[in-house]
C-alpha cells in the first residue's frame, strides 16, 4: 500500500498553502495498492517534533480520519463524503496544518487499511482511534512532509 501527494514528495517540504502561514487546508492525497479485503481506511497526521509542553512524550495530533471508503482519494481541502473526522490536539474536528513554533518539523501522514468499519464518535481522537484499530490492520503506509515557518 502507498500514500502519495501530488504537492510534496516523501521527506520534502509541504507547500505553505497547506499550513498556518497559508490557507491551512489539507493537501491532496492519493492511495495506491490498497489490499483486497480492506473495508475501510484510516488516516492520521501527527508531528513527533512538537510534543505538548504539558506532556512531552505525546506526539502532536493534527488530523484523524476514519471509515474512509477504500477506493477514495483525498481532494485538496477535503475528505471523502462518508469519512469521519475526529478531534485533533487543538480540540477541532478538522485538519490542523503545520505550524511549528521553531525549526523544521516532520509531519507523518499515516494510512491504515482495516478489515472493518469503526464505531467511534467524532469526539474521539488518535488515542481512541488507535485502540479501536488494534487487531484490524491489514496494511500500513506513510508519507512524511517537512515544514519550517518563514
N, C-alpha and C positions, 0 to 999 in steps of 0.2 A: 504494500500500500504506500502511496506517496501523497504528500501535500505540497503544493507549489503556489506561487503567486506571480501574476504577470507584472507586478510592480516592484518586486525585490527578489533577489536570489538568496539562497541559504547563506547565512553569515555575512550579509551585506546590509547596507543602510536602508531603513524604511524611509520612504519619502515623507517630508514634513507634512504633507497634506493629511496623512493618517495619524497625526499626533496632536498634542495640545497646542502646538505652535501653528497648526494649520486648521483644517476643517474638523479634526478629531472624529473622522468617520473610519469605519473598518475597511481594510484593504480587500480587494477581491482575492478569493482563494479557490483553488482547484484541487479536486481529489481524484486520484487515479488508482486503478488496481485494487478497488475495494473487494474484499473476499466474498465469494458466494456464500450465502448463508447469513450475511450481515442483515440485521433487521433495522438497526439504527446506527447513527454516528454521533460522536461527542467531540466537541472542540473546546479546548481550554487554552487560554492565553495567559501566561504569567511571566513575572520578572524576578529571577532569583537574585538580582543585584540590588534590589530595592526592598529589603526587609522592613517590616513595620517596626519603627523605633521602640514601640512598647513590647514587642515580641520579636526579637531579632532573628529567630530561627524560622519565621513564617515567610514564605515567598509571596510577593505582592500579586494579587489576583486581578487581572484586567478584564477578563471575559470568560464566561462559561455558557456553552450552548449544548443542548442535548435533544434527543429524539429527532435528529436530522435525517430526512429520508436518504438512503444510500446513493441514489442517483443524482442528488442535488449538488450544486456548487454555491459558493457564496459570492453574490454580486457586491460591487463596491457599495459600502454604506448599508448593507442589509444582510438578512439571514433568510433561509427558505421559510416559506409561509407556515409550515407545520412544526417548526422547531421551537423549543422553549429556551428563552434567555434567562439565565439565573442571575443571582445577585453577585456583584463584584465587590472588591475591597472598599470601594467608595460608597457602597450601600445602594447602588443603582442597578437596575436590570437593563444594562446596556453595555456596549463596547466602551471601554475607557482607554483611550490611546496612550502611547508612550509619552511620558512627561518627567524624565529623570531630573532630580534636583541638581546632581553634579555628575560629570563623567559620562562615558558611553555605557549604556546598559544593553543587556541581551533580553530579547522578548521571544519566548518559546511559544509557538503555535503548535499544540499537540492534538493530533487526531486519533481517535479510537473507533474501531469498528466493533459493535456489540451484537450479541445473538438475541437481544431483547429490546423492547422499549422500556424506558424508565418511568416509574411512577413517583415523580418528585414535583413538589410545588415550585413555582417561580421564585419563591423566597429562599430556596436552597442555594448554597454556594458550593465552592470547589470541594470542601471537606465532605459534605454530604454526598455530593456527586461521585467522588472517588470511592467512597464506602459502598455506595449502591452499585457501582460498576463491577466490583470485585466478583470474579468467577464468571463474568460475561464477556470479557475482552477476547476478540478473535485476532485482532491485528492492531499495531500502533505505528504512527509515523509522526515526524515533526519537521518544522522548518524554523530557523532562528533568524530573526531580524534584529538589527542593531539600531540604536538611536542615541544621539547626543544633542542637547539643546544648542542652538546657535547663539 
